[in-house]
Amino acid sequence: MNSENKKVGSVDVKDDLFGGRVNTDLIWESVVHENAAARRGTHQTKNRANVSGSGKKPWRQKGTGRARVGSIRNPLWRHGGTVFGPQPRGYDFALPRRVKRGALRAALAQKVNEGALVVVDALATDEVKTKAAAELLARLGVTGKAVLVDVALDDKLALSIRNIPGVELVQSGRLTARQVADARHVVATKGALEKLQEALA
């Protein structure tokens, strides 16, 4: 398709990549991995070493009839420290490269099966204008959430679509399964699709 939604050529899609059963388990693993990597992990509670207060022993060990206590910031006491509370940490974990590629392959195959993949000859606009980008998407029949994929990003188009909610422009080498699965439509240039097929083979 071109920008006027007219057919100008054809693209060969490999059956061994985008045919057969869609492995949704791989998509799920990739989405969980990306969500975990996006977590900030800055939560923190104060333990008995961090909470403010005197470190003096309140009373002597023996002879008072009361239980032995070493500090008023004991976790058993009011205003004491927290035992095993959350500490700053990273939630990211390593995901095998084969799983990432398989997840992206499965997500694209799902869009192909649903007829939600649109292939165009180019993704570009002549001017930086949100209205022009919205009209381009409307001509292509793209509504709702969409991810636009190109080999090299057009700066004018990137500036034009940033005010359109749910629309994202991504380089083909940085496309993830989560972006594809979350979008209602995937619009890719012919060059970007060829690059993806080479990378996922």
N, C-alpha and C positions, 0 to 999 in steps of 0.2 A: 504494500500500500504506500501511497505517497501522502503528503499532508492534506490532500483533497479527498482522501479515502477512496482513491481509484487504484485498481490493481495495475501494477507496473512490472511485475515479475513473479518469480516463485522461489521458494527456499526449501531445500531438502532437509527434512528432520529425520534423524537416525532412529530407527525403531528399537535398536538395542539400548538406546539411552532413554527415550521417552515413551517406549512401548511397554506392554506388560503390566503387572500389578504394581500399584503405587505403595511403596513401603512407608506407611505413616509413622511407624516406630522411629525411623531415622529422623523424620521431621520433628517429632516430639523431642527427641534427644537434643537436636540442634537448637530448638527454641528454648528448652530448659537451660542449656549452656549459655546462650546469649543473655537470657534474663538474669542468670546468676552473675555473669560478668558485669552486668549493669548495676548491680546492687552496691550501695556506697559502703556499707559495713562500718559506719562510724559510731555505732551504739557503744555505750560504756556505762557501767555502774561502778561505784566506789566500793572497794573492799576495805578491810580493817586497816590497811596500810595507807589508804588515800583519804579516808574520812577524817574530818577535823575533830580535835579533842585531845585531852591529856593522855599521855602514855603511863602516867603514874598508877601504881597499884592502889585501888581505892581503900583497902584495909588489909591488915596483916593476914597471912595464910591461915593461921590457926587461932583458936581461942575466942572468936566472936560468936560462934554458933551459926553464922551464915555460910552460904556456899562460897567456895574459893573463887576469886575473880582476879584476873591479871590486868584488865584494862576496861575503862568505861565504854570503849568502842568495840567491845565484843559483839559479834554478830547476833548473839542471843538477846542483847539489850536494845532498848529503844534508842534511835539515832546511831546504832552501830553499823558496821560494814555489811555488805551483801556477800553472801556465800555463793561462789560459782556463778556470778552474774555475767551477762554478756560483755565481751571485751572487743575492741576494734579488730577486725579481721577481714580478709578478702574471701568472697564466695566463689571466685573464679576457679575453674578446674580444667584440666587438659582434656581436650576432645580429639580423638584420632582424626587425622586428615581424611582418611577414607570415609569416616562417618560424616564429616562435613560435606564432602563431595557427593556422597550418596544421598544426603538429606536435600541438597540443592537440586540434584537430579530428580528426586522423587517429587519435590515441590513444583518444579517446572513441568514434569510429566502430568501432574494433577491439573495444572492450568491448561495444558494442551488438550487433555481429555474433556475438560469443561468448556473448551472453546474460548477461554479467557485470555489467550495469548495473541497479541496483535503485533505483526511484524511490519515495520515501515522502512523506507529507504533511508530516511534521515530524521533526526530530532533536532530542530533548530528554529529560531525565530529571528526576524529581521530587526526587531526592536525590543527593548525591555519594557514589556507591558503585560500586566496580569490578564487583561481582557483578551489579548492575542493568544496567550497560552491556553486560556479557558476555551476559546473558540476552536483551537487546534484539537484539544481533547474531545470537544463536542462533535467535531467532524469525524473523528475516529470512533465515535460511539462509546467513549470511555466515561463512565460515571462512578461516583463514589471513590473509595480508596484505590489508588493506582501507583505502580512503581514503573518509572521510565528508565530503561537501561540502554546505555550507549558505551562505545569503546572509549571515547574522549568526551568529556562533558562540555556542552556549549554554555558559555558564561551568561549569555543573554537569556537563554531558556531557564537556567538555574535561578536567575534573579526574578524571572517572570512567574515561576510556579511557586515561589516560596510563600506566597500569601494564599495559595489554594490549599485548603485543609485536606489532609489525607493523601496528597500527591507528593511523591518523592522521586528525585533524579539521582540515579546511582551508576557508578562506573561498573562495567561488566566484571572486572577483576575483584570488586568489593561486594558483589551481590551475595546475600545470605538467604538461607531457606526461610528464615523468619519473615524477611521482607516480602518474599514471594507468597508465602502462605497467608500473610496478613492482608494482602492486597486483593481487591476484587478483580482488577485487570492488570496484566503485565504487558507493557508496550516496549518492544525491543527493536533496535535497528538490525538490519540484516547482518552487518559486521559484528555486532555484539552477540547475536545468536550463534554465529560461526565460531567466535572466540570461546563462548561458553561450551559449545559442543566439543571443541578441541580440549579444553581444560577438564571436562567431565568424562572424556572417553577413557 
